[in-house]
C-alpha cells in the first residue's frame, strides 16, 4: 500500500473515531471551571478587555487566583464567543478538532521517529490515543482546551525540530508558553531528543553550531518568559481573595507528585474509576512507604532512560517525555493533585513506549493482536460514550463524581449547590455538611460550604442560621464581597432593606465588577421607583457581565415604563438571545410588538411562550387578540386560543368573544 494512501486512510479513521467518540458531547453544558473561564469571563466577551489577557489577566472573576498566563487559550474562547455566544456546542467542536490534530501529529511523529513501524501498528496506537478513556477529560471538559492546545504546539514544534527546522519550533515554543505554563518543558524535550539520538545520528560541525544557536534561542525565550511572569505576577500585583490556597509545602508536593506519576500509569492500564476529582493521599515525608517507593520508581525510570537510549531509543525517549512533561506538576502546588487531563501531554511518551513494546507481538501474532485490539477499542468506546453522557449537565456530573469519589469534599460541595438550585434544600444541606466535614484541610472549601449552607437556610426561611454561617465567614475574611452580597440578600428577605443596601455597597467597594451586587442594587432602587438609579445599576451589571440576561430584561422593563418602546424591545430581544427559555421576556416583548403594530413578531413570541409554558393563559388570550387584529384576521385561531384561555381560568373580554363569533358566522 502506497504511503499517500496509508496517510489518507489514517486521516479518515482518526476523523471517524473523534466524531464517533465525542459527537454526544455537543449538547453538554459548561461545567465547573468553564464557568469562570468562559461563562462569567468578561475578558473574552468584549474587545475592549482583550488587551488585558496579555497583561496577566485570565478571568474577570476575582475569586479565582491570578497566576495563569494563557492569552492564546483565551483568544480561542473569544473566537468561540464571537461565533457561538454561550452555546457550548461550538466550544466542544474546537476541542474535538484539536484532539484530531494531536492524533495526526502523533501518527506523523511515529512515522518519523520509527520509520520501519508497520502502518497497521502505527494506526492502532494512534487510534488508541484517540479513544483512551484517560484522555476523555481533556476533550469533553471545555476548560481543558489548554492541554489540547499546548500539546498541539509542543508536538508540532517537536516534529518540526526533528525534521531539521529551527525557526518554526522556536515560534511554536512561544505559542505554547502563551497557551499554558507547562509549555516551559519544550527545551527539555529537545535536549532529551538530541541526547538520546546522538549515538545514532552523528552531527556535522555546521549542524552542531546551528543546534547550539537554537539551544541559546530556547534558553533565551525560557528566561524571558520566566522573568516576565515574575514581573506581572509579583506580590504587589496580588489578588483580593486567595481562594484555592495551597494546602501542602513544596517537599510534600514533590513526594505526592512522585506517587501520582505512577497513579497515572495505573489509570492508563486500568482506567477505573475515572473522575474529575481523584482523592489522592498527601505524602508529607519519606516515612510514608508510598513516598520512598515512588522516589525509587522515579530513579529507576531515569536509570532506564540512560540504559535503553542505545538499544531502544524510542522507549528511552518515551520515558524521558513522560517524566519531563510531568515536571511542572512537581513545582506547581495544585489543589487537585491527580487530574486526568494532566496526563494528556505526558501520555504521548507512554504511547511511544507501547508502540515499541507491541511491535514484536504485532509482527508475530497479527491476527490475535487485531482481535484483542478490537475488543479493547470497543470497551473504550462504551466507556467514553457513557462518560460523555455524565457531562451532560451539572447535576448528573457531580452526582457521578460523588459516586466515584465519595471522599471528595469538593464533589459533595458542588452536588450540594446543584440540589439547592433544584429547590431540594434538605438534600443540599446534607451534602454541604458532608463537604464541610471532609474539608478539614481545605479552608476555602469550608468557606464556600458555609456560603451555600446559608443560601439553603435562606430559602427555607431559617434566617438566623443563615446569618450565623455568613457572619462566621465574614469574621474569617472581612473583605469577602461574596459574603457581603449574600448577607445583603438575607437581610432583604428579613425585611431590613437598609442593612441589605449597606452590605451591598460595602461589597461593591471591594469589587467594582460584582455583577450580582449591581443587579441587587438595581432591583432595590426599582422597588423604590427610582428609575434613574435603577437604570444606572442595571447598566453597570451589564458592563460587568454582558451576558446577564436578567439585567438586560430589567433594563428593558425600565425603558418600557418610560415609554421608550424601541429601546425596551432591543433590551428584551437581547435578554432572549442570551436565554431563549426566558418566558417573561418573550411575553413582555410580545406586548410591545402588539402596541407598535408589529403583529407578526408578537405572534412569534407568544407562540414561544406557549411552547415553553403551554398553560400560560394570558399568552393564549393575547394570541386571540392579535389574531383578531392582524390583516387578514385569523378568526379560527383567535377562537381556539380564546377558548383555551377560558379553560385555564382566564376571563376573556366578552366584547372580543362577540367579535370573533360574529366574524365566524359571516
Helices and strands as residue ranges (DSSP letters): H 3-22, G 23-25, H 33-34, I 35-39, G 42-44, G 47-54, H 71-84, H 88-113, H 119-131, G 133-135, H 136-140, G 142-144, H 145-162, H 167-177, G 181-185, H 186-197, H 205-232, G 235-237, H 250-269, H 289-308, H 313-331, G 340-342, H 343-364, H 366-390, H 394-404, H 409-421, H 425-438, H 443-459, H 463-476, H 481-493, H 497-510, H 515-527, H 531-544, H 549-561, H 565-578, H 583-595, H 599-612, H 617-629, H 635-647, H 654-665
